[in-house]
Amino acid sequence: MSCAAELALSDQTDAATIKSLLAKYHFLTDANHTIPPNGYLLTLIFKFVQDSDVIEGKVIRQEMGGKILELARKAGDPRIRNLALLYGPEGQPGEIIKLEREGWKSTGDPRFAAAVLLLKQHQGQLASKDEELAEALKQFPENGLIQRIGYEVANSEKKVTKQMLAAAAAAEFGHFSSSTSAFAVLSRPRSDYLRQYFAELQTMKGH
């Protein structure tokens, strides 16, 4: 906590200051590359490390990636899992999806389930009969992104149903998913998907 507090009060872009504070508390830059076990503190410290470029990403990946993953597996903390994936193996889709799936099962966090589905979808390996898709839709009915993935897969197969549209719309009520409008560049939470689901439901009612 003391290390995080001093980092927060320091010049967060000054590499010398960040490095000095990490050395003071024997984190990351010591001989053992000691990693704090608290997910919140670890995420905060790594943010300062990234902003100041005090340690190159490839160095973190090579020298600390394994330790971060080991900690993530023990702690079951989704924040540490995120870091383990960030500094995990590059250019190895099979290994990445394996780690995302592991994060999903160990933390129950929808972000990892969505990542698994998106990776499979990107690789053309996601179909409406996919068991993991069915599991995610059932486990996270309130997650707009996961419901959207289910809709897109069904739509590509011409298998969209009223029940699916209703479930996707219900998920959007809790929190709009991010999308990019025709008049914008940046993606942000919008009601576009909700309006689309309602419009399609109305069309189905007319047939």
C-alpha positions as CSV (number, residue, x, y, z in Angstrom):
1,M,0.0,0.0,0.0
2,S,2.8,2.4,0.9
3,C,4.5,1.7,-2.5
4,A,1.2,2.4,-4.4
5,A,0.6,5.5,-2.4
6,E,4.1,6.9,-3.1
7,L,3.8,6.0,-6.8
8,A,0.4,7.8,-7.0
9,L,1.8,11.0,-5.5
10,S,5.0,10.9,-7.7
11,D,5.6,12.1,-11.2
12,Q,4.2,9.0,-12.9
13,T,6.0,9.6,-16.2
14,D,9.5,9.9,-14.7
15,A,11.2,6.6,-15.1
16,A,13.9,7.4,-12.6
17,T,11.4,8.2,-9.8
18,I,9.3,5.1,-10.5
19,K,12.4,2.9,-10.6
20,S,13.6,4.3,-7.4
21,L,10.3,3.7,-5.6
22,L,10.1,0.1,-6.9
23,A,13.7,-0.5,-5.7
24,K,12.8,1.0,-2.3
25,Y,10.0,-1.5,-1.8
26,H,11.8,-4.4,-3.6
27,F,9.1,-4.9,-6.3
28,L,9.7,-6.0,-9.9
29,T,13.2,-4.6,-10.2
30,D,14.8,-6.6,-7.5
31,A,16.8,-9.8,-8.2
32,N,13.8,-12.0,-7.6
33,H,11.3,-9.7,-9.6
34,T,9.0,-9.8,-6.6
35,I,5.4,-9.3,-7.4
36,P,2.8,-8.0,-4.9
37,P,0.0,-10.6,-4.5
38,N,-2.8,-8.1,-4.3
39,G,-4.6,-7.7,-7.7
40,Y,-5.5,-4.0,-7.2
41,L,-2.0,-3.0,-6.1
42,L,-0.4,-5.1,-8.8
43,T,-2.5,-3.5,-11.5
44,L,-1.8,0.0,-10.2
45,I,1.9,-0.6,-10.0
46,F,2.0,-2.0,-13.5
47,K,0.1,1.0,-14.8
48,F,2.9,3.3,-13.5
49,V,5.5,1.0,-14.9
50,Q,3.8,1.2,-18.4
51,D,3.3,4.9,-18.3
52,S,6.9,5.6,-17.4
53,D,8.4,2.9,-19.6
54,V,10.7,2.0,-16.7
55,I,10.6,-1.7,-17.8
56,E,10.0,-2.8,-21.3
57,G,7.0,-5.0,-22.0
58,K,9.2,-7.8,-23.5
59,V,11.3,-7.8,-20.4
60,I,8.2,-8.2,-18.2
61,R,6.9,-10.9,-20.4
62,Q,10.2,-12.9,-20.4
63,E,11.2,-12.4,-16.8
64,M,7.9,-12.0,-15.0
65,G,5.2,-13.4,-17.2
66,G,5.4,-16.9,-15.7
67,K,5.3,-15.6,-12.1
68,I,2.2,-13.4,-12.9
69,L,0.4,-16.4,-14.4
70,E,1.3,-18.6,-11.4
71,L,0.0,-15.9,-9.1
72,A,-3.2,-15.6,-11.2
73,R,-3.8,-19.3,-10.9
74,K,-3.4,-19.3,-7.2
75,A,-5.4,-16.1,-6.5
76,G,-8.3,-16.4,-8.9
77,D,-8.3,-12.6,-9.2
78,P,-9.5,-11.4,-12.7
79,R,-7.2,-8.3,-12.5
80,I,-4.2,-10.5,-12.1
81,R,-5.5,-12.7,-14.9
82,N,-5.7,-9.7,-17.2
83,L,-2.0,-9.0,-16.5
84,A,-1.1,-12.6,-17.1
85,L,-2.8,-12.4,-20.5
86,L,-1.2,-9.0,-21.3
87,Y,2.2,-10.4,-20.6
88,G,1.5,-13.9,-21.8
89,P,2.8,-15.6,-25.0
90,E,2.7,-13.5,-28.1
91,G,1.6,-14.8,-31.5
92,Q,0.2,-18.1,-30.1
93,P,-3.6,-18.0,-30.5
94,G,-4.0,-21.5,-29.2
95,E,-2.2,-20.7,-26.0
96,I,-4.0,-17.4,-25.6
97,I,-7.5,-18.9,-25.9
98,K,-6.4,-21.6,-23.5
99,L,-5.5,-18.9,-20.9
100,E,-8.7,-17.0,-21.5
101,R,-10.7,-20.2,-21.0
102,E,-8.8,-20.9,-17.8
103,G,-9.6,-17.4,-16.6
104,W,-13.3,-17.9,-17.4
105,K,-13.4,-21.2,-15.4
106,S,-11.4,-20.0,-12.4
107,T,-12.9,-16.5,-11.9
108,G,-16.4,-16.7,-13.5
109,D,-15.8,-13.3,-15.0
110,P,-17.7,-12.7,-18.3
111,R,-14.7,-10.8,-19.9
112,F,-12.8,-14.0,-20.2
113,A,-15.8,-15.9,-21.6
114,A,-16.3,-13.1,-24.2
115,A,-12.7,-13.3,-25.1
116,V,-12.9,-17.0,-25.7
117,L,-16.0,-16.6,-27.9
118,L,-14.4,-13.7,-29.9
119,L,-11.2,-15.5,-30.5
120,K,-13.2,-18.5,-31.8
121,Q,-15.4,-16.3,-33.9
122,H,-12.4,-14.5,-35.4
123,Q,-10.9,-17.9,-36.3
124,G,-14.2,-19.0,-37.9
125,Q,-14.6,-21.7,-35.3
126,L,-17.8,-20.4,-33.6
127,A,-21.2,-21.9,-34.6
128,S,-24.6,-21.7,-33.0
129,K,-24.3,-25.3,-31.8
130,D,-21.0,-24.5,-30.0
131,E,-21.1,-25.7,-26.4
132,E,-19.1,-22.9,-25.0
133,L,-21.4,-20.3,-26.7
134,A,-24.4,-22.0,-25.2
135,E,-22.8,-22.1,-21.8
136,A,-21.8,-18.4,-21.9
137,L,-25.3,-17.3,-23.0
138,K,-26.8,-19.2,-20.1
139,Q,-24.2,-18.1,-17.5
140,F,-24.1,-14.4,-18.5
141,P,-27.7,-13.4,-19.6
142,E,-27.0,-9.8,-18.5
143,N,-23.8,-9.4,-20.6
144,G,-24.6,-7.5,-23.8
145,L,-21.4,-8.4,-25.5
146,I,-21.9,-12.1,-25.1
147,Q,-25.5,-11.9,-26.1
148,R,-24.3,-9.9,-29.2
149,I,-21.9,-12.6,-30.1
150,G,-24.7,-15.2,-29.9
151,Y,-26.9,-13.0,-32.1
152,E,-24.2,-12.4,-34.7
153,V,-23.5,-16.2,-35.0
154,A,-27.2,-17.0,-35.3
155,N,-27.7,-14.2,-37.8
156,S,-24.9,-15.5,-40.0
157,E,-26.7,-18.9,-40.0
158,K,-30.2,-17.4,-40.5
159,K,-31.2,-18.8,-37.1
160,V,-32.2,-15.7,-35.1
161,T,-35.3,-16.3,-32.9
162,K,-37.6,-14.0,-31.0
163,Q,-36.3,-15.5,-27.7
164,M,-32.7,-14.7,-28.7
165,L,-33.6,-11.1,-29.6
166,A,-35.6,-10.6,-26.4
167,A,-32.6,-11.9,-24.3
168,A,-30.2,-9.6,-26.2
169,A,-32.5,-6.6,-25.7
170,A,-32.9,-7.4,-22.0
171,A,-29.1,-7.4,-21.6
172,E,-28.9,-4.0,-23.2
173,F,-31.4,-2.5,-20.7
174,G,-28.9,-3.0,-17.9
175,H,-25.9,-1.5,-19.7
176,F,-25.6,-0.3,-23.3
177,S,-22.9,-2.1,-25.3
178,S,-20.2,0.0,-27.0
179,S,-20.6,0.5,-30.7
180,T,-19.6,3.1,-33.3
181,S,-22.3,5.1,-35.0
182,A,-22.2,6.1,-38.6
183,F,-21.4,9.7,-37.5
184,A,-18.7,8.9,-34.9
185,V,-15.1,7.6,-34.9
186,L,-14.9,6.4,-31.2
187,S,-16.8,3.5,-29.9
188,R,-18.9,4.2,-26.8
189,P,-22.0,2.8,-25.1
190,R,-25.0,3.5,-27.3
191,S,-28.5,2.3,-27.7
192,D,-27.9,1.1,-31.4
193,Y,-28.1,-2.6,-30.6
194,L,-31.2,-2.2,-28.5
195,R,-33.0,-0.4,-31.2
196,Q,-31.9,-3.0,-33.8
197,Y,-33.2,-5.9,-31.6
198,F,-36.6,-4.1,-31.2
199,A,-36.8,-3.4,-34.9
200,E,-36.2,-7.0,-35.7
201,L,-38.7,-8.2,-33.1
202,Q,-41.3,-5.9,-34.7
203,T,-40.5,-7.4,-38.1
204,M,-41.0,-10.9,-36.8
205,K,-44.3,-10.0,-35.2
206,G,-45.5,-8.9,-38.6
207,H,-44.9,-12.4,-40.1
